[in-house]
């Protein structure tokens, strides 16, 4: 069920945030959530966008974030992700 999958991936993302080397966990999240697309709702899309960002797929992350933002989602975790993307964009423009 989609809700169970979303919760599982949220737990994986928390685990990845705590790990020093978490690339494989983020890739697993992408593998699990990507096929669900927009059907997973904004919470799952936030987790997927973070996984994209953490694996270096900033364009995919930013595109997904724009879509979710346009739909009015403003959860604090989502807003933090937007700040992370902006920060990375700023760092890249300085180099």
C-alpha positions in Angstrom: 0.0 0.0 0.0 1.2 3.5 -0.8 1.0 4.8 2.7 3.1 2.0 4.0 5.7 2.6 1.2 5.8 6.3 2.0 6.4 5.6 5.7 9.1 3.1 4.9 10.9 5.5 2.7 10.6 8.3 5.3 12.2 5.9 7.8 15.0 5.1 5.2 15.6 8.9 4.7 16.0 9.4 8.4 18.5 6.5 8.5 20.3 8.0 5.5 20.5 11.4 7.2 22.2 9.7 10.2 24.7 7.7 8.2 28.1 8.9 7.1 27.9 7.2 3.7 24.3 6.9 2.7 24.3 7.0 -1.1 22.9 3.5 -1.4 20.0 4.2 0.9 19.1 7.3 -1.1 19.3 5.2 -4.3 17.0 2.6 -2.7 14.5 5.4 -1.9 14.5 6.6 -5.5 14.1 3.0 -6.8 11.1 2.5 -4.5 9.3 5.9 -4.9 10.1 6.9 -8.5 7.6 4.5 -10.1 4.8 5.8 -7.9 5.1 9.4 -9.3 2.6 11.9 -8.2 0.3 9.2 -6.8 2.3 9.1 -3.6 1.3 12.6 -2.5 3.4 15.5 -1.3 5.0 13.7 1.6 6.4 10.9 -0.6 7.4 13.4 -3.2 9.3 15.4 -0.6 11.2 12.2 0.3 11.9 11.5 -3.3 13.1 15.0 -4.0 15.5 14.8 -1.1 16.8 11.5 -2.4 17.4 13.1 -5.8 19.2 16.0 -4.2 21.4 13.7 -2.0 22.4 11.6 -5.0 23.4 14.7 -7.1 20.3 14.8 -9.3 19.6 18.5 -8.4 17.6 19.2 -11.6 15.2 16.3 -10.8 14.9 17.5 -7.2 14.2 21.1 -8.2 11.7 20.1 -10.8 9.8 17.9 -8.3 9.9 20.6 -5.6 8.5 23.2 -8.0 5.6 20.9 -8.8 4.8 20.2 -5.1 5.2 23.9 -4.2 2.7 24.9 -6.9 0.2 22.6 -5.4 0.4 24.5 -2.1 2.4 22.1 0.1 4.3 23.9 2.9 5.3 21.3 5.5 8.4 22.4 7.4 10.5 19.5 6.1 9.5 20.5 2.6 10.5 24.1 3.2 13.8 22.9 4.6 14.4 21.0 1.4 13.7 24.1 -0.6 16.3 26.0 1.5 18.8 23.2 0.9 18.3 23.3 -2.9 18.7 27.1 -2.9 21.9 26.8 -0.8 23.4 24.3 -3.2 22.4 26.5 -6.2 24.1 29.5 -4.5 27.3 27.5 -3.8 27.4 26.3 -7.5 27.0 29.8 -8.8 29.9 31.0 -6.7 32.3 28.4 -8.2 
